[in-house]
Amino acid sequence: MTAYLRLELRRLARDGGYLMASLVVPVVIYLFLGHGSHGDLVQNLVGTAGFGALGVVVTNGTSIAEDRSRGWLRLLRLTPLSPLDVVVARGLCAMVLAVLPIALISLLGAFYKHVPLDAGEWVAILLALWLGIAPLALLGLSVGYLCEARMAQVVGTLVYVGLSLLGGLFLGLDSFPGWLQAVAKVNPVYGYGEFTRRVGEGGAPPALATFVLLAWTAAFAALAAFAYRRSGRYS
């Protein structure tokens, strides 16, 4: 599986457009966000870095759908790789590439915005931003295996923007009506952002956000496995 993982990383890295949008858009947003209190600085950092990471892992679904249309998945089924190997490798590819927007925004936060975090808090927030994106990476895989290329792009964009807004990555939930706040709190992006913010502020991981992330990880893993098996009938 290691050799396959390296192959997929090289293929994805050659697609400059795939990475550029996920890097440029959050960087521009972050540069235009104002300064503020410690909490505001952490919120802005987590919101934009998480937005960039989410863009990478969800857009990964479009590249998978394009692979299906070119017969790449059909070739993979002729190799000794198991379905689990393929799904895990593609998920890891998305997570590896998600390091780029997380690292870039964090560097801007440290040296331009001067986010007041100590070394331990920086390590904790970077790990939380990276590991917490896992359930969304599985969701991106599911979109790619379930949808055709054009539809995957549309669905991926809706998922990307919709979950980011509903998850309160930028605005928080205070501006939402009460019923929408309740819905937002079961959103995996809300769990991702809340978990990372709390860790970045030196607090214990919140129980609800942790449960939401774990539950969605299990659900999206099952969905990705089902979607990959289903895609074998049509590719």
Secondary structure per residue as TSV (DSSP state, phi and psi in degrees):
chain	resnum	aa	ss	phi	psi
A	1	M	-	360.0	-29.6
A	2	T	H	-60.5	-44.1
A	3	A	H	-63.2	-39.6
A	4	Y	H	-65.2	-40.4
A	5	L	H	-60.7	-44.0
A	6	R	H	-62.4	-40.8
A	7	L	H	-61.0	-46.5
A	8	E	H	-65.5	-37.3
A	9	L	H	-64.2	-40.9
A	10	R	H	-65.0	-40.4
A	11	R	H	-63.7	-44.2
A	12	L	H	-71.1	-36.1
A	13	A	H	-65.7	-27.0
A	14	R	T	-71.7	-18.7
A	15	D	-	-86.6	87.4
A	16	G	H	-60.4	-37.1
A	17	G	H	-64.6	-34.5
A	18	Y	H	-59.2	-40.7
A	19	L	H	-88.3	-33.0
A	20	M	H	-61.4	-47.5
A	21	A	H	-62.6	-37.2
A	22	S	H	-74.7	-14.4
A	23	L	H	-98.8	-46.0
A	24	V	H	-69.4	-47.0
A	25	V	H	-60.6	-51.6
A	26	P	H	-65.1	-32.6
A	27	V	H	-64.1	-45.7
A	28	V	H	-60.8	-45.0
A	29	I	H	-59.5	-45.1
A	30	Y	H	-64.9	-39.3
A	31	L	H	-66.1	-28.8
A	32	F	H	-88.4	-11.6
A	33	L	S	-73.3	140.1
A	34	G	-	-77.5	170.4
A	35	H	-	-82.3	175.0
A	36	G	-	178.8	-150.4
A	37	S	S	-73.9	174.6
A	38	H	H	-55.7	-45.4
A	39	G	H	-62.8	-39.5
A	40	D	H	-65.2	-41.2
A	41	L	H	-64.7	-41.1
A	42	V	H	-68.1	-41.9
A	43	Q	H	-59.1	-45.8
A	44	N	H	-65.0	-41.1
A	45	L	H	-62.2	-50.4
A	46	V	H	-64.4	-42.0
A	47	G	H	-61.5	-47.6
A	48	T	H	-77.4	-39.3
A	49	A	H	-64.7	-41.8
A	50	G	H	-65.4	-37.4
A	51	F	H	-63.0	-42.4
A	52	G	H	-66.2	-43.2
A	53	A	H	-64.1	-41.4
A	54	L	H	-61.5	-39.8
A	55	G	H	-61.3	-40.1
A	56	V	H	-64.4	-49.5
A	57	V	H	-73.4	-31.2
A	58	V	H	-75.8	-40.7
A	59	T	H	-63.5	-24.6
A	60	N	H	-55.2	-30.7
A	61	G	H	-62.6	-36.2
A	62	T	H	-63.8	-41.7
A	63	S	H	-66.2	-34.1
A	64	I	H	-66.3	-43.8
A	65	A	H	-62.4	-38.1
A	66	E	H	-66.3	-37.1
A	67	D	H	-60.7	-40.0
A	68	R	H	-60.4	-44.3
A	69	S	H	-67.3	-25.7
A	70	R	H	-90.6	-2.2
A	71	G	T	84.8	10.4
A	72	W	H	-63.4	-41.3
A	73	L	H	-66.0	-33.6
A	74	R	H	-64.0	-39.3
A	75	L	H	-66.4	-39.6
A	76	L	H	-61.5	-32.8
A	77	R	T	-71.1	-11.3
A	78	L	T	-91.1	-5.6
A	79	T	S	-93.5	169.0
A	80	P	S	-70.0	-5.6
A	81	L	-	-63.2	134.5
A	82	S	-	-83.3	161.3
A	83	P	H	-55.1	-37.4
A	84	L	H	-63.3	-41.6
A	85	D	H	-58.4	-45.1
A	86	V	H	-65.1	-47.6
A	87	V	H	-64.1	-45.5
A	88	V	H	-63.9	-43.0
A	89	A	H	-63.6	-43.2
A	90	R	H	-67.7	-35.6
A	91	G	H	-65.1	-41.4
A	92	L	H	-66.0	-36.4
A	93	C	H	-56.2	-49.1
A	94	A	H	-61.8	-40.7
A	95	M	H	-69.8	-36.4
A	96	V	H	-62.6	-45.6
A	97	L	H	-67.7	-26.9
A	98	A	H	-65.6	-18.3
A	99	V	H	-60.8	-32.3
A	100	L	H	-62.1	-56.1
A	101	P	H	-64.6	-34.9
A	102	I	H	-62.0	-46.3
A	103	A	H	-67.1	-41.7
A	104	L	H	-65.5	-46.7
A	105	I	H	-64.4	-38.1
A	106	S	H	-66.1	-38.8
A	107	L	H	-63.6	-42.3
A	108	L	H	-63.2	-39.4
A	109	G	H	-64.1	-40.4
A	110	A	H	-73.8	-43.4
A	111	F	H	-105.4	-14.4
A	112	Y	T	-112.0	-49.1
A	113	K	S	-86.6	-15.1
A	114	H	-	55.3	52.6
A	115	V	-	-64.9	124.9
A	116	P	-	-81.6	76.5
A	117	L	-	-118.7	141.3
A	118	D	-	-83.2	177.0
A	119	A	H	-58.8	-43.9
A	120	G	H	-63.6	-39.8
A	121	E	H	-67.8	-37.0
A	122	W	H	-63.5	-44.7
A	123	V	H	-60.8	-44.4
A	124	A	H	-64.0	-42.6
A	125	I	H	-72.1	-35.1
A	126	L	H	-67.3	-41.9
A	127	L	H	-64.4	-41.2
A	128	A	H	-65.2	-41.4
A	129	L	H	-62.7	-38.5
A	130	W	H	-78.9	-51.8
A	131	L	H	-68.2	-33.6
A	132	G	T	-69.2	-14.3
A	133	I	T	-82.0	-6.7
A	134	A	H	-53.9	-48.8
A	135	P	H	-62.7	-32.9
A	136	L	H	-72.4	-30.7
A	137	A	H	-63.5	-40.2
A	138	L	H	-66.4	-36.1
A	139	L	H	-64.5	-41.3
A	140	G	H	-60.7	-40.2
A	141	L	H	-60.6	-44.0
A	142	S	H	-61.0	-42.5
A	143	V	H	-60.4	-44.0
A	144	G	H	-65.6	-37.8
A	145	Y	H	-79.4	-22.4
A	146	L	H	-93.5	-27.4
A	147	C	S	-113.2	153.0
A	148	E	-	-71.3	166.0
A	149	A	H	-55.9	-50.9
A	150	R	H	-64.1	-43.6
A	151	M	H	-66.7	-35.1
A	152	A	H	-62.3	-37.4
A	153	Q	H	-65.8	-42.6
A	154	V	H	-66.5	-49.6
A	155	V	H	-62.5	-42.2
A	156	G	H	-60.9	-42.1
A	157	T	H	-64.5	-43.7
A	158	L	H	-62.4	-42.8
A	159	V	H	-64.2	-45.8
A	160	Y	H	-58.2	-55.1
A	161	V	H	-74.2	-44.2
A	162	G	H	-62.6	-48.4
A	163	L	H	-66.9	-34.3
A	164	S	H	-64.3	-45.2
A	165	L	H	-68.5	-47.0
A	166	L	H	-69.9	-25.7
A	167	G	T	-81.8	-2.5
A	168	G	T	67.9	31.4
A	169	L	T	-61.9	-33.8
A	170	F	T	-108.8	-44.8
A	171	L	T	-92.4	-16.2
A	172	G	-	74.4	178.1
A	173	L	S	-98.8	-6.5
A	174	D	T	-62.1	-29.4
A	175	S	T	-83.7	-5.0
A	176	F	S	-85.9	147.7
A	177	P	-	-63.5	160.2
A	178	G	H	-56.1	-43.1
A	179	W	H	-66.1	-34.3
A	180	L	H	-74.8	-31.4
A	181	Q	H	-61.6	-41.2
A	182	A	H	-62.9	-40.6
A	183	V	H	-66.3	-43.2
A	184	A	H	-62.4	-31.0
A	185	K	T	-71.5	-13.0
A	186	V	T	-101.7	6.5
A	187	N	S	-75.4	130.8
A	188	P	H	-60.6	-30.1
A	189	V	H	-70.5	-34.8
A	190	Y	H	-62.9	-46.2
A	191	G	H	-58.8	-41.1
A	192	Y	H	-61.6	-51.1
A	193	G	H	-66.7	-43.4
A	194	E	H	-66.5	-43.5
A	195	F	H	-58.6	-46.8
A	196	T	H	-69.3	-41.6
A	197	R	H	-61.4	-45.5
A	198	R	H	-63.6	-41.4
A	199	V	H	-63.5	-42.2
A	200	G	H	-65.5	-25.4
A	201	E	T	-90.1	5.5
A	202	G	T	85.5	9.7
A	203	G	-	-94.2	173.9
A	204	A	-	-76.1	147.2
A	205	P	-	-57.5	128.9
A	206	P	-	-67.0	138.9
A	207	A	H	-61.9	-45.0
A	208	L	H	-64.6	-47.3
A	209	A	H	-62.9	-39.2
A	210	T	H	-63.8	-44.6
A	211	F	H	-63.2	-42.5
A	212	V	H	-59.9	-44.8
A	213	L	H	-64.3	-44.5
A	214	L	H	-65.5	-41.6
A	215	A	H	-64.4	-44.3
A	216	W	H	-69.9	-31.6
A	217	T	H	-61.2	-46.6
A	218	A	H	-63.5	-43.7
A	219	A	H	-65.5	-44.9
A	220	F	H	-73.1	-28.2
A	221	A	H	-64.2	-43.5
A	222	A	H	-64.6	-41.0
A	223	L	H	-64.5	-42.5
A	224	A	H	-63.6	-40.5
A	225	A	H	-64.1	-44.0
A	226	F	H	-62.8	-43.9
A	227	A	H	-64.3	-38.9
A	228	Y	H	-65.7	-43.8
A	229	R	H	-62.9	-40.7
A	230	R	H	-65.7	-37.2
A	231	S	H	-64.8	-23.1
A	232	G	T	-65.4	-20.9
A	233	R	T	-78.8	-18.9
A	234	Y	T	-123.3	5.3
A	235	S	-	-128.4	360.0
